[in-house]
Amino acid sequence: MRLRTYLILAGVVVLLVSFGFAISDAAAGSSPEIEAAVLSSPPVQIDNESCLFCHSNENLNIQFKSGDVLRLTIDSELFAKSTHGSSGLNCVTCHSDITTFPHPERNSESYREFKMDYYTICRNCHEEQFNLTLDSVHQRELAAGNNEAAVCTDCHNPHTQQRITNDAGKLLDYARLHIPETCSQCHSAIYDKYKESVHGKALTQQGNLDVPTCIDCHGVHNIQNPTTVTFRNSTPFLCAKCHTNNALMSKYGISTDVLNTYVADFHGTTVVLFDKTYPDQPTNKPVCTDCHGVHDIANVNDPANGLAVRENLLARCQKCHPDATANFPDAWMSHYIPSTEKYPVVYYVNLFYKFFIPAVLGPMALLVLMDFGRATINRFKKPKPAKIQEPEKEVEPVLELEEKAQSEQAEEVATESQETTEPEQAGEKPPVEQMKEVDQPEEEDKSND
């Protein structure tokens, strides 16, 4: 009995001493070693069921000082289907500052400020996409103090966002259909125009995934400012990504020569020159959107705005050419290259000049080359010593010599005939006969001898 009493008293003494040391440590403050151990310890991992025990309550809301109400109810089924829930992500992976209940007090004065405090958490898992947003028009607006510019959670609800790409990184069909609706949360006026355009109707009413959505023209995370000169000058190449695609355009019977015909005329040549040489310099020459519209592009056969209607085309031309007459649009061949079916007169004129110009310039070029070649040969050829030639006697032409010989012969004949006739008239013998008579006595003397 005594032993038991002594043991009880000893235990009480030990408890009193331990309590005294605990009070003294509390009064003196925690040691740095203890604080470091607490800070370095891993956070408590609370499972999702614990969070949903409260956050599945339909009436769970908080109100900020600004009067904004933040709904804290999480639909457990939607979260389980989301890309985060299906990947087994815990709530505290993003809400890492929450380790126990009650939760730490929030200092945000408005719902927007609360979002701005939280959206940078996305960088922990989506660093590549987050870094792209740093070069976007939205981020520049945020840096300029506009807190209404879009952040990650404005486009992607972290509690309901389903997977939007496949394993190859290609956008899924359902996600592509809902892109305009996502953008409409901030750009509702533009969305109203888009859904009535030829592209918007095809997407929202017909479910046609071939048509462009917001991100096809503006990008995804690194969205640039579409009001800059650089963006405007590059518009033809932006539209050409779809309108020069043979496989895509052949489905709808649309010409794929839009870019070639545009850059071949005066308007396009100037715009392309500015885009390549001075991309930040404005030009007053029209680009695609000046004629066809931006978000309100109409079908070409639309009676009200289609450019296939002559009156609509003339009205569009008169925006830049106020003095344009009714036949002014006839000079435009509607992005078609001339052929035997489309604009045959222009086609045959072009065909004629394709043969005529080479036929004229080809021989001219050949003559120039030949002349240049001969001049080059003569220039490098060694000169031969010049021969001194004596002046030749003038040779009378053959005919003149014959005529002269005939005239001389005629004169001799005339002279002989004259000499023959003169002795006969005087009773004398001709000189020939006299010579014969002289010769005869000589012969007689020889015979006598």
C-alpha positions as CSV (number, residue, x, y, z in Angstrom):
1,M,0.0,0.0,0.0
2,R,2.8,2.4,0.8
3,L,4.6,1.5,-2.4
4,R,1.6,2.4,-4.4
5,T,1.2,5.7,-2.6
6,Y,4.8,6.6,-3.3
7,L,4.5,5.8,-7.0
8,I,1.4,8.1,-7.3
9,L,3.2,10.9,-5.5
10,A,6.2,10.5,-7.8
11,G,4.0,10.7,-10.9
12,V,2.3,13.8,-9.7
13,V,5.7,15.5,-9.0
14,V,6.9,14.6,-12.5
15,L,3.8,16.1,-14.1
16,L,4.1,19.3,-12.1
17,V,7.7,19.7,-13.2
18,S,6.9,19.0,-16.9
19,F,4.1,21.5,-16.8
20,G,6.4,24.1,-15.2
21,F,8.9,23.7,-18.0
22,A,6.2,23.9,-20.7
23,I,4.9,27.2,-19.2
24,S,8.4,28.7,-19.1
25,D,9.0,27.8,-22.8
26,A,5.7,29.3,-23.8
27,A,6.5,32.5,-21.9
28,A,10.0,32.7,-23.4
29,G,8.8,31.9,-27.0
30,S,9.4,29.0,-29.3
31,S,13.0,28.3,-30.3
32,P,14.2,28.8,-33.9
33,E,14.8,25.0,-34.2
34,I,11.2,24.2,-33.4
35,E,9.9,26.8,-35.8
36,A,12.1,25.5,-38.6
37,A,10.9,21.9,-38.0
38,V,7.3,23.1,-38.2
39,L,7.9,25.0,-41.4
40,S,9.8,22.2,-43.1
41,S,7.2,19.5,-42.2
42,P,5.0,18.4,-45.2
43,P,1.5,20.0,-45.4
44,V,-1.4,17.9,-44.3
45,Q,-3.0,16.2,-47.3
46,I,-6.7,16.5,-47.0
47,D,-8.7,14.2,-49.2
48,N,-11.4,15.5,-51.6
49,E,-14.2,13.8,-49.6
50,S,-13.4,15.9,-46.6
51,C,-13.6,19.1,-48.7
52,L,-16.8,18.1,-50.5
53,F,-18.4,17.3,-47.1
54,C,-18.9,21.0,-46.8
55,H,-18.5,22.3,-50.4
56,S,-21.3,20.1,-51.7
57,N,-23.7,22.3,-49.8
58,E,-25.9,24.3,-52.2
59,N,-26.1,27.4,-50.0
60,L,-22.4,27.7,-49.3
61,N,-21.4,31.3,-50.3
62,I,-19.2,34.1,-49.1
63,Q,-19.6,37.8,-49.7
64,F,-16.8,40.3,-50.2
65,K,-16.6,43.9,-49.0
66,S,-17.4,45.0,-52.5
67,G,-20.7,43.1,-52.4
68,D,-19.6,40.4,-54.8
69,V,-20.8,36.9,-53.9
70,L,-18.5,33.9,-54.4
71,R,-20.3,30.6,-54.7
72,L,-18.3,27.9,-53.0
73,T,-20.6,25.0,-53.9
74,I,-18.7,22.3,-56.0
75,D,-20.7,19.8,-58.0
76,S,-19.0,16.5,-57.1
77,E,-20.1,14.8,-60.3
78,L,-18.9,17.5,-62.6
79,F,-15.6,17.7,-60.7
80,A,-15.1,13.9,-61.1
81,K,-15.6,14.3,-64.9
82,S,-13.3,17.2,-65.1
83,T,-9.7,16.9,-66.3
84,H,-8.5,17.6,-62.7
85,G,-10.9,15.3,-61.0
86,S,-10.3,12.4,-63.4
87,S,-6.6,12.8,-63.0
88,G,-6.9,12.2,-59.3
89,L,-5.9,15.8,-58.3
90,N,-6.6,16.8,-54.8
91,C,-8.3,20.1,-53.9
92,V,-5.3,21.1,-51.7
93,T,-3.0,20.7,-54.7
94,C,-4.2,24.1,-55.9
95,H,-5.5,25.3,-52.5
96,S,-2.2,24.6,-50.8
97,D,-2.7,27.3,-48.1
98,I,-5.7,25.4,-46.7
99,T,-4.6,22.7,-44.2
100,T,-7.3,22.7,-41.5
101,F,-10.7,24.1,-40.6
102,P,-11.6,26.8,-40.1
103,H,-9.8,28.1,-43.2
104,P,-7.5,31.1,-43.1
105,E,-9.2,34.5,-43.4
106,R,-9.2,36.0,-46.9
107,N,-8.1,39.6,-47.4
108,S,-9.6,40.0,-50.9
109,E,-12.1,42.8,-51.2
110,S,-13.8,41.7,-54.4
111,Y,-14.3,38.5,-56.4
112,R,-12.0,39.8,-59.1
113,E,-9.2,40.5,-56.6
114,F,-9.7,36.9,-55.3
115,K,-9.2,35.5,-58.8
116,M,-6.1,37.7,-59.4
117,D,-4.6,36.2,-56.2
118,Y,-5.2,32.6,-57.2
119,Y,-4.7,32.3,-61.0
120,T,-0.9,32.2,-60.9
121,I,-1.2,28.7,-59.2
122,C,-1.9,27.3,-62.7
123,R,1.8,27.9,-63.5
124,N,2.8,25.0,-61.2
125,C,1.3,22.4,-63.6
126,H,0.9,24.4,-66.9
127,E,4.1,26.3,-67.2
128,E,4.4,26.3,-71.0
129,Q,0.9,27.7,-71.5
130,F,1.3,30.2,-68.7
131,N,4.5,31.5,-70.2
132,L,2.8,32.0,-73.5
133,T,0.2,34.2,-71.9
134,L,2.9,36.5,-70.6
135,D,3.4,37.7,-74.2
136,S,-0.3,38.2,-74.9
137,V,-2.5,41.3,-75.2
138,H,-4.3,40.2,-72.0
139,Q,-1.1,40.1,-70.0
140,R,-0.1,43.6,-71.3
141,E,-3.5,44.9,-70.2
142,L,-3.0,43.4,-66.7
143,A,0.5,44.9,-66.5
144,A,-1.1,48.3,-67.4
145,G,-3.4,48.0,-64.5
146,N,-6.5,46.6,-66.2
147,N,-7.6,43.8,-63.8
148,E,-10.6,43.0,-66.1
149,A,-8.3,41.4,-68.6
150,A,-8.7,37.6,-69.0
151,V,-6.7,35.2,-66.8
152,C,-6.5,31.4,-66.8
153,T,-9.6,30.8,-64.7
154,D,-11.7,33.1,-66.8
155,C,-11.5,30.7,-69.7
156,H,-10.9,27.4,-67.9
157,N,-13.1,26.7,-64.8
158,P,-10.8,24.6,-62.7
159,H,-13.7,22.6,-61.1
160,T,-15.5,21.7,-64.3
161,Q,-13.0,22.0,-67.1
162,Q,-12.9,18.8,-69.1
163,R,-10.1,17.6,-71.3
164,I,-9.9,19.7,-74.5
165,T,-7.1,18.0,-76.4
166,N,-6.3,14.4,-77.3
167,D,-3.0,12.7,-76.6
168,A,-1.5,14.2,-79.8
169,G,-2.4,17.7,-78.7
170,K,-5.2,18.2,-81.2
171,L,-8.3,20.1,-80.1
172,L,-11.3,17.9,-79.5
173,D,-14.5,18.5,-81.5
174,Y,-16.7,19.4,-78.6
175,A,-14.1,21.9,-77.4
176,R,-13.8,23.6,-80.8
177,L,-17.6,24.1,-80.9
178,H,-17.6,25.9,-77.6
179,I,-14.7,28.3,-78.2
180,P,-16.8,31.2,-79.3
181,E,-19.0,30.9,-76.2
182,T,-16.0,31.0,-74.0
183,C,-14.7,34.2,-75.6
184,S,-18.2,35.7,-75.5
185,Q,-17.9,36.0,-71.7
186,C,-15.8,39.1,-72.3
187,H,-16.4,39.8,-76.0
188,S,-20.2,39.5,-76.2
189,A,-20.7,42.2,-78.9
190,I,-18.3,40.5,-81.2
191,Y,-19.8,37.1,-80.6
192,D,-23.2,38.5,-81.6
193,K,-21.7,39.5,-85.0
194,Y,-19.8,36.3,-85.4
195,K,-22.7,34.0,-84.9
196,E,-24.6,35.7,-87.7
197,S,-21.6,35.6,-90.2
198,V,-21.1,32.8,-92.8
199,H,-18.5,31.3,-90.5
200,G,-20.5,31.6,-87.3
201,K,-23.7,30.2,-88.7
202,A,-21.8,27.2,-90.0
203,L,-20.3,26.5,-86.6
204,T,-23.0,27.3,-84.2
205,Q,-26.0,26.2,-86.2
206,Q,-24.7,23.4,-88.4
207,G,-21.8,22.2,-86.3
208,N,-19.4,22.6,-89.2
209,L,-15.9,22.2,-87.7
210,D,-14.1,23.3,-91.0
211,V,-14.9,27.0,-90.4
212,P,-12.5,29.2,-88.3
213,T,-13.2,30.0,-84.7
214,C,-11.7,32.7,-82.6
215,I,-8.4,31.0,-81.9
216,D,-7.7,30.2,-85.6
217,C,-7.3,33.9,-86.2
218,H,-6.2,35.3,-82.9
219,G,-4.2,32.4,-81.3
220,V,-4.8,30.6,-78.0
221,H,-2.6,31.8,-75.1
222,N,-0.3,34.2,-76.8
223,I,-3.1,36.3,-78.3
224,Q,-1.8,39.5,-80.0
225,N,-3.4,42.9,-80.3
226,P,-5.6,42.8,-83.5
227,T,-5.7,46.6,-83.8
228,T,-2.0,47.0,-84.6
229,V,-0.7,47.8,-88.1
230,T,1.4,44.7,-88.1
231,F,-1.7,42.5,-87.6
232,R,-3.6,44.3,-90.3
233,N,-0.7,44.0,-92.9
234,S,-0.5,40.2,-92.2
235,T,-4.2,39.6,-92.6
236,P,-4.0,38.2,-96.2
237,F,-1.6,35.5,-95.0
238,L,-3.9,34.8,-92.1
239,C,-6.9,34.2,-94.3
240,A,-4.8,32.2,-96.7
241,K,-4.2,29.5,-94.1
242,C,-7.7,28.2,-94.9
243,H,-8.4,29.7,-98.3
244,T,-5.4,28.2,-100.0
245,N,-6.1,24.7,-98.7
246,N,-7.1,22.7,-101.7
247,A,-8.6,19.8,-99.7
248,L,-10.7,22.2,-97.6
249,M,-11.8,24.6,-100.3
250,S,-12.7,21.9,-102.8
251,K,-15.6,20.8,-100.5
252,Y,-17.3,24.1,-101.0
253,G,-16.2,25.0,-104.6
254,I,-14.2,28.0,-103.5
255,S,-11.2,29.2,-105.5
256,T,-7.8,28.6,-103.9
257,D,-6.2,31.4,-106.0
258,V,-7.3,34.1,-103.6
259,L,-3.9,34.9,-102.3
260,N,-2.1,34.7,-105.7
261,T,-4.7,36.9,-107.4
262,Y,-4.6,39.4,-104.5
263,V,-0.8,39.8,-104.4
264,A,-0.7,40.1,-108.2
265,D,-2.8,43.2,-108.3
266,F,-1.9,46.7,-107.2
267,H,-3.6,46.5,-103.8
268,G,-2.0,43.2,-102.8
269,T,1.5,44.0,-104.1
270,T,1.7,47.2,-102.0
271,V,0.4,45.5,-98.8
272,V,2.8,42.5,-99.2
273,L,5.7,44.9,-99.8
274,F,4.8,46.8,-96.6
275,D,4.4,43.5,-94.6
276,K,7.8,42.3,-95.6
277,T,9.7,45.6,-95.6
278,Y,7.9,47.9,-93.1
279,P,5.5,45.6,-91.1
280,D,4.8,48.4,-88.6
281,Q,4.1,51.1,-91.1
282,P,0.4,51.7,-92.1
283,T,-0.8,51.5,-95.7
284,N,-4.1,52.7,-97.1
285,K,-4.4,49.8,-99.5
286,P,-7.3,47.3,-98.7
287,V,-6.8,43.9,-97.1
288,C,-9.2,41.1,-96.9
289,T,-11.2,42.5,-94.0
290,D,-11.7,45.8,-95.6
291,C,-13.8,44.2,-98.4
292,H,-15.2,41.1,-96.7
293,G,-15.6,42.3,-93.1
294,V,-14.0,41.1,-89.9
295,H,-16.4,39.1,-87.6
296,D,-19.5,39.8,-89.8
297,I,-18.3,38.2,-93.0
298,A,-21.3,37.4,-95.2
299,N,-21.9,34.7,-97.8
300,V,-20.9,36.1,-101.3
301,N,-24.5,35.5,-102.5
302,D,-26.2,37.2,-99.6
303,P,-28.5,39.8,-101.1
304,A,-27.8,42.4,-98.4
305,N,-24.0,42.2,-98.1
306,G,-22.7,39.5,-100.5
307,L,-19.9,40.8,-102.8
308,A,-21.2,38.6,-105.7
309,V,-24.1,41.1,-105.9
310,R,-23.0,43.9,-108.2
311,E,-24.6,46.7,-106.2
312,N,-22.9,45.5,-103.0
313,L,-19.5,45.3,-104.6
314,L,-19.8,48.8,-106.0
315,A,-20.8,50.2,-102.6
316,R,-17.7,48.5,-101.1
317,C,-15.4,49.9,-103.8
318,Q,-16.8,53.4,-103.3
319,K,-15.5,53.4,-99.7
320,C,-12.1,53.9,-101.1
321,H,-13.1,55.2,-104.6
322,P,-16.0,57.6,-104.0
323,D,-16.1,58.5,-107.7
324,A,-16.4,54.9,-108.9
325,T,-19.1,54.4,-111.5
326,A,-21.4,51.4,-112.1
327,N,-18.9,49.7,-114.4
328,F,-15.9,50.1,-112.0
329,P,-16.2,46.7,-110.4
330,D,-16.0,45.0,-113.9
331,A,-12.2,45.3,-113.6
332,W,-12.2,42.8,-110.7
333,M,-12.2,39.1,-111.6
334,S,-13.3,37.9,-108.2
335,H,-10.1,36.1,-107.2
336,Y,-10.3,33.8,-110.3
337,I,-7.4,33.3,-112.7
338,P,-8.6,33.8,-116.3
339,S,-9.5,30.5,-118.1
340,T,-11.7,29.4,-121.0
341,E,-14.6,29.2,-118.5
342,K,-13.8,32.3,-116.4
343,Y,-13.1,35.5,-118.4
344,P,-12.1,33.9,-121.7
345,V,-11.2,37.2,-123.4
346,V,-8.6,38.0,-120.8
347,Y,-7.4,34.4,-121.0
348,Y,-6.8,34.5,-124.8
349,V,-5.2,37.9,-124.7
350,N,-2.8,36.6,-122.1
351,L,-2.2,33.5,-124.2
352,F,-1.4,35.6,-127.3
353,Y,1.2,37.7,-125.4
354,K,2.8,34.5,-124.0
355,F,3.9,33.7,-127.5
356,F,4.2,37.1,-129.0
357,I,6.5,38.6,-126.4
358,P,9.1,35.8,-126.5
359,A,8.9,35.8,-130.4
360,V,9.9,39.5,-130.4
361,L,12.3,39.6,-127.6
362,G,14.0,36.3,-128.3
363,P,15.6,37.2,-131.7
364,M,16.5,40.7,-130.3
365,A,18.3,39.0,-127.4
366,L,20.0,36.7,-129.8
367,L,21.2,39.5,-132.0
368,V,22.5,41.4,-128.9
369,L,24.4,38.3,-127.8
370,M,25.9,37.7,-131.2
371,D,27.0,41.3,-131.5
372,F,28.5,41.2,-128.0
373,G,30.3,38.0,-128.8
374,R,31.8,39.3,-132.0
375,A,32.9,42.5,-130.2
376,T,34.5,40.4,-127.5
377,I,36.3,38.2,-130.1
378,N,37.6,41.3,-132.0
379,R,38.8,42.9,-128.8
380,F,41.0,39.9,-127.8
381,K,42.0,38.9,-131.3
382,K,45.7,39.8,-132.2
383,P,45.9,42.3,-135.1
384,K,47.7,41.2,-138.3
385,P,50.3,43.5,-139.9
386,A,48.9,45.5,-142.7
387,K,50.1,44.8,-146.3
388,I,51.1,47.7,-148.6
389,Q,49.6,47.2,-152.0
390,E,50.7,49.0,-155.1
391,P,48.0,50.7,-157.0
392,E,46.7,48.5,-159.8
393,K,46.4,49.8,-163.3
394,E,43.0,50.4,-164.3
395,V,41.8,47.6,-166.5
396,E,39.4,48.6,-169.1
397,P,36.3,46.6,-169.2
398,V,36.2,43.7,-171.7
399,L,33.3,45.2,-173.6
400,E,35.1,48.5,-174.0
401,L,38.2,46.6,-175.3
402,E,36.2,44.7,-177.8
403,E,34.4,47.8,-179.0
404,K,37.8,49.5,-179.3
405,A,39.3,46.6,-181.3
406,Q,36.3,46.5,-183.6
407,S,36.5,50.2,-184.2
408,E,40.3,50.0,-185.0
409,Q,39.7,47.1,-187.4
410,A,37.0,49.0,-189.1
411,E,39.3,52.0,-189.5
412,E,42.0,49.8,-191.0
413,V,39.6,48.3,-193.5
414,A,38.3,51.7,-194.5
415,T,41.9,52.9,-195.0
416,E,42.8,50.0,-197.2
417,S,39.7,50.4,-199.4
418,Q,40.5,54.0,-199.8
419,E,44.1,53.3,-200.9
420,T,42.8,50.8,-203.5
421,T,40.2,53.1,-205.1
422,E,42.4,56.1,-205.4
423,P,45.0,54.7,-208.1
424,E,42.2,53.2,-210.1
425,Q,40.7,56.6,-210.5
426,A,44.0,58.1,-211.6
427,G,44.6,55.3,-214.3
428,E,47.3,53.7,-212.2
429,K,47.5,50.2,-211.1
430,P,46.9,49.3,-207.6
431,P,50.0,49.0,-205.5
432,V,49.7,45.3,-205.3
433,E,49.8,44.9,-209.1
434,Q,52.7,47.3,-209.3
435,M,54.6,45.2,-206.9
436,K,53.8,42.1,-209.0
437,E,55.2,43.8,-212.1
438,V,58.4,44.7,-210.3
439,D,58.8,41.2,-209.2
440,Q,58.3,39.6,-212.7
441,P,61.5,41.1,-214.4
442,E,63.6,39.8,-211.5
443,E,62.2,36.4,-212.1
444,E,63.0,36.7,-215.9
445,D,66.6,37.7,-215.2
446,K,67.0,34.7,-212.9
447,S,65.8,32.4,-215.7
448,N,68.1,33.9,-218.3
449,D,71.0,33.4,-216.1
